[in-house]
Amino acid sequence: MKNGDVKRTAVLSGILIDLDSQGVCMAQQENLLWVATTTRNITCYSTRGKVQRRIEILGADVTDLQMMSVRR
């Protein structure tokens, strides 16, 4: 998606990320993109499309992602 275009007229440009299964939800954290999939995985991608880390959820399906900032 580019510039928040939700009318299906966005032009694909830049980095493409190939998911291992269907995406459920996404959340952005600064320069990282977190993607939850139907295989109960949450994967973190860099701005270049490289996998930074992966979390495997075994107990239940992921339904939503939300970023929360915590001050130290």
Secondary structure, DSSP 4 states (H G I P E B T S, - for coil): --TT--SS-PPP-S-----SS-EEEEEEETTEEEEEETTSEEEEE-TTS-EEEEEE--SS------------
